[in-house]
Amino acid sequence: MSHPVPERVMLFPNREVGIAWSDGREDYLSSRALRIACPCAECVDEITGERRLDPERVPEDLRIDRWETVGRYALRFHFSDGHDAGIFTFESLRAQAG
């Protein structure tokens, strides 16, 4: 059985990102919540796994300006604060959405 993949990614004016999956599920995630959960080495210590990013420093009005696919397994978001290093696997995006 194949894993669900995004069929459509939508950026909304309310700073949410919507993902329509190949299995019919639709998820809506806050741009700010995604930025806080960024898995990159700048945001998470690679050795200890400790989060380095202080959520208080992430603006409430943060938005995603654009996105791109990474291979056949992930998305990369370009945030309005200039951050674009995180690679969000499809599996992690579905888990974050609940």
C-alpha positions in Angstrom: 0.0 0.0 0.0 1.4 3.4 -0.9 1.5 6.3 1.5 -0.7 9.3 0.8 0.9 12.2 -0.9 -0.2 15.8 -1.4 -2.3 16.4 -4.5 -2.8 20.1 -3.8 -1.2 22.6 -1.4 -3.1 25.8 -0.8 -1.9 29.0 0.9 -4.8 31.0 2.5 -4.9 34.7 3.5 -5.6 33.7 7.2 -2.0 32.3 7.3 -3.1 28.7 7.0 -1.8 26.1 4.6 -4.2 23.5 3.3 -3.1 20.1 2.1 -5.4 17.8 0.0 -4.0 14.3 0.2 -4.3 11.5 -2.3 -6.4 9.4 0.1 -9.1 12.2 0.2 -8.1 13.7 3.6 -7.7 17.4 3.9 -5.6 19.1 6.6 -5.2 22.7 7.5 -2.2 23.9 9.4 -1.2 27.2 10.9 1.9 28.8 9.2 3.1 29.8 12.7 2.7 26.3 14.1 4.6 24.9 11.2 7.4 27.4 11.7 7.6 26.5 15.4 7.8 22.8 14.5 10.5 23.3 12.0 12.8 20.2 12.1 16.0 21.9 10.6 19.4 21.9 12.4 19.0 25.6 13.1 15.7 25.0 15.1 16.6 21.6 16.6 19.9 20.5 18.1 21.0 17.5 15.9 22.8 15.8 18.8 20.3 16.2 21.7 17.1 16.8 19.8 16.5 19.9 22.0 14.5 22.6 20.3 16.5 25.8 19.8 13.7 28.0 18.4 12.0 30.1 21.0 8.3 30.1 20.0 7.9 33.6 21.6 10.2 34.9 18.8 8.0 33.6 16.0 5.6 36.5 14.9 1.9 35.9 15.3 1.4 37.2 11.7 3.9 34.8 10.1 2.8 33.4 6.8 4.1 31.0 4.2 5.1 32.9 1.0 5.7 29.8 -1.1 6.3 26.1 -0.9 8.1 23.5 -3.0 8.3 19.7 -3.1 11.4 17.9 -1.9 11.7 14.6 -3.8 8.7 12.4 -3.4 8.6 12.6 0.4 8.5 16.2 1.7 7.6 19.8 1.4 9.8 22.9 2.1 8.0 26.1 3.1 9.4 29.6 2.6 8.3 31.6 5.6 7.8 35.4 5.7 10.6 35.7 8.4 13.1 34.5 5.7 13.4 30.9 7.1 13.3 28.1 4.6 15.6 25.4 5.8 13.1 22.9 7.2 12.1 19.9 5.2 8.7 18.6 6.4 8.1 15.0 5.5 4.6 14.1 4.4 4.4 11.7 7.4 5.3 14.6 9.8 2.8 16.9 8.2 0.0 14.4 8.6 1.0 13.7 12.2 1.1 17.4 13.1 -2.4 17.9 11.6 -3.7 15.0 13.8 
